Amino acid sequence: MKIRSTTADDRAVFVDTMFTAFARFPDTAGETWSALEMDRGLLAVTEDGRPVGTAAAYSFELTLPGEVVVPAAGVTAVGVLPSHRRQGVLSAMMRRQLADFRARGEFLSVLLASEALIYRRFGYGPATYTRRLTVQRHRAAFAVPRTAGVATGSIEVLRRADCGEILETVYDRYRRTLPGALSRPHGWWEAGAGQPPISRAQRHVAVHRDADGVPDGYASYSLTEPSTLTVDETIATDDAVSTALARFLLGHDLVTEVVFKHRPLDDPLRWQLEDFRAGELGGDTDWLWVRLLDVPRALTARGWQTDGELVLDVGDPALGEHGRYLLTVRDGEAACVPTEREPDLSLDVSDLGSIYLGGTTPSMLVRAGHIRAHHPEAAALADALFGTERPPHCLHWF
Ligand SMILES: CC(=O)SCCNC(=O)CCNC(=O)[C@H](O)C(C)(C)COP(=O)(O)OP(=O)(O)OC[C@H]1O[C@@H](n2cnc3c(N)ncnc32)[C@H](O)[C@@H]1OP(=O)(O)O
């Protein structure tokens, strides 16, 4: 078995192997995956030359707390043929891929996990979460807003094919301020790759424009059941725009319920309804998994809200590494250096990935038995330090 890099010439065999691993058939010549970066692909090949495994990565930008935008390698298209599973093929590809990321100078990697048991052993931890809100339309009267701003713009319904540029521009503005959000490469929009609203399935897009006519939000939606309107994603550059889009969607005649997918944990929409029970939460699950490849670099890259000091003892069994770091935050800037001091917390690098964006509290992982706190104040200290103004959210599918 050997692991080799792919080139553009390998696209067809790569896509075919990957789809076979998922027991699916490619669409027309793998169009759905045409935004893959083939110079970042890996093929696992048997001694007699048969491809049996695939892995690839996108060159994303990830927004960190403090509106810091950094590069992140987005692992994708991971698959091993059913005939060759549990023989270490994925492990070999992961080892190679992590080494490749470091060789490129990347210090963060992210992925969406098909199954939650696969990636912790490779140092990834769940870091953002998502859920849907189903609202009974006839009970969806809005409470009178006391303080929330009211958008003064307009909404127009467009076809997906007619507003690609608008969506791309609005999304790009939105993702730069939200921790956990990923860039969507231009080629990805162009290729029509990924899931809704980018898939070829028909969708309407409600575009919100501000008072000057500049697009500042959109929602993509379609009727999925005779009387269910499903909203794939709502992108809004502020809360007032998000509210305006929700009001618009809930105003659809002939619809009994509206399903808002991919809502963040701090979504105010349910609280905006007069009848709190008109909205029901569901589909609560992990979304983006994060892996730190260089602990000091990653910790000094993100923004911090609170001053403090913490000694972290970090194990990285997947890479056979271990480090103890003194993290010092002053005026929003962090320094992170190796230390011999006694640790406040001992944790696996996958747990550090979970708390890194502020979406998972260190104290919860202490209570769950993942992180070890070495004294009674350690967990609260870490909560205060890692906490962020808003929970991270990612709604990109890749
Ligand atoms: C980011 C993404 O692309 S997510 C998509 C992941 N791909 C899929 O889900 C497609 C279907 N599944 C597959 O192709 C394969 O089962 C893979 C890729 C998940 C695993 O590939 P394999 O080559 O079998 O993994 P490998 O043999 O290296 O296993 C390494 C370890 O992980 C464990 N493991 C691997 N997959 C799973 C799983 N799905 N559930 C639980 N444990 C798993 C193995 O038991 C093994 O444990 P051990 O080291 O204690 O023995």
The ligand as a Gaussian input file, in Angstrom:
#p B3LYP/6-31G(d) Opt

LIG

0 1
 C      -14.131000      14.555000       6.173000
 C      -14.824000      13.451000       5.445000
 O      -14.629000      13.267000       4.280000
 S      -15.870000      12.418000       6.335000
 C      -16.149000      10.999000       5.297000
 C      -15.560000       9.736000       5.850000
 N      -15.879000       8.660000       4.907000
 C      -16.926000       7.842000       5.026000
 O      -17.702000       7.898000       5.961000
 C      -17.110000       6.844000       3.880000
 C      -17.368000       5.425000       4.378000
 N      -16.330000       4.943000       5.291000
 C      -15.041000       4.717000       4.889000
 O      -14.683000       4.954000       3.752000
 C      -14.067000       4.143000       5.920000
 O      -14.767000       3.323000       6.815000
 C      -13.309000       5.216000       6.731000
 C      -12.612000       6.187000       5.781000
 C      -14.255000       6.005000       7.634000
 C      -12.278000       4.519000       7.633000
 O      -11.254000       3.954000       6.820000
 P      -10.375000       2.712000       7.306000
 O       -9.285000       2.547000       6.354000
 O      -11.271000       1.554000       7.579000
 O       -9.815000       3.246000       8.722000
 P       -8.561000       2.649000       9.503000
 O       -8.438000       1.183000       9.209000
 O       -7.367000       3.481000       9.264000
 O       -9.080000       2.852000      10.997000
 C       -8.355000       3.537000      11.984000
 C       -9.072000       3.365000      13.303000
 O      -10.331000       4.064000      13.259000
 C      -11.403000       3.162000      13.540000
 N      -12.497000       3.536000      12.654000
 C      -12.408000       3.814000      11.340000
 N      -13.629000       4.135000      10.857000
 C      -14.481000       4.049000      11.897000
 C      -15.880000       4.259000      12.006000
 N      -16.623000       4.600000      10.947000
 N      -16.439000       4.098000      13.217000
 C      -15.696000       3.729000      14.290000
 N      -14.344000       3.515000      14.237000
 C      -13.762000       3.682000      13.042000
 C      -10.861000       1.794000      13.208000
 O      -11.552000       0.776000      13.906000
 C       -9.413000       1.924000      13.638000
 O       -9.336000       1.794000      15.043000
 P       -8.049000       1.118000      15.765000
 O       -6.884000       1.989000      15.363000
 O       -8.384000       1.182000      17.206000
 O       -7.962000      -0.248000      15.196000

